Amino acid sequence: MIYKVLYQPSKTQAPRRETTQALFMEAESIKEVRKLLDANTPYNVEFIQALEGEFLDYERENNPDFEVVTF
């Protein structure tokens, strides 16, 4: 399944909406996504959303930065 992760680039700075970024990951579960991000990035994860069907199609078609990240 593909997951959309909204995150802040740093855990040490206060979160601001203007600095929220997104990435897309393929994983079996939200737990696996969190585990991979904790082990491989300094990100402050705000929200993880499962994408499937029309939601996934929308992101692929309308997001120029759509790329599935692997660790």
C-alpha positions as MATLAB code, in Angstrom:
seq = 'MIYKVLYQPSKTQAPRRETTQALFMEAESIKEVRKLLDANTPYNVEFIQALEGEFLDYERENNPDFEVVTF';
ca = [
       0.000    0.000    0.000;
       1.137    3.568   -0.651;
       1.145    6.028    2.236;
       1.336    9.824    2.168;
       3.419   11.190    5.028;
       3.154   14.806    6.129;
       6.196   15.858    8.126;
       8.394   18.664    9.391;
      12.051   18.416    8.328;
      13.359   18.824   11.885;
      12.300   17.455   15.259;
      14.040   20.310   17.086;
      12.131   23.225   15.557;
       8.543   24.118   16.368;
       6.167   22.829   13.656;
       4.743   25.412   11.260;
       2.174   24.791    8.559;
       4.343   26.649    6.037;
       7.194   24.155    6.424;
       5.105   20.975    6.229;
       6.338   18.672    3.486;
       5.026   15.421    2.028;
       6.531   12.168    0.851;
       5.069    8.920   -0.395;
       6.124    5.471    0.822;
       5.177    1.904    0.065;
       4.802   -0.309    3.121;
       2.630   -2.995    4.679;
       1.295   -0.831    7.522;
       1.450    2.564    9.197;
       3.613    1.002   11.918;
       6.174   -0.025    9.306;
       6.170    3.500    7.821;
       6.810    5.041   11.249;
       9.560    2.525   11.989;
      11.345    3.214    8.686;
      11.095    6.975    9.107;
      12.367    6.876   12.693;
      15.345    4.754   11.687;
      16.299    6.667    8.530;
      15.282   10.323    8.871;
      15.307   13.223   11.347;
      11.689   14.083   10.418;
       8.913   15.046   12.791;
       5.968   13.067   11.381;
       2.648   14.878   11.617;
       0.244   12.577    9.791;
       0.246    9.349    7.758;
      -2.565    8.657    5.309;
      -3.153    5.470    3.335;
      -3.738    6.169   -0.355;
      -5.696    3.859   -2.614;
      -8.129    4.041   -5.506;
      -9.136    7.526   -6.591;
      -7.073    9.195   -3.856;
      -3.881    7.568   -5.144;
      -4.794    8.385   -8.750;
      -5.366   12.021   -7.797;
      -1.949   12.325   -6.118;
      -0.210   10.705   -9.100;
      -1.899   13.019  -11.598;
      -1.884   16.321   -9.687;
       1.269   16.251   -7.579;
       4.391   17.069   -9.613;
       6.588   15.794   -6.749;
       4.918   12.372   -6.586;
       7.668    9.801   -6.114;
       7.589    6.722   -3.916;
      10.512    6.841   -1.465;
      12.301    3.653   -0.418;
      14.709    3.112    2.478;
];
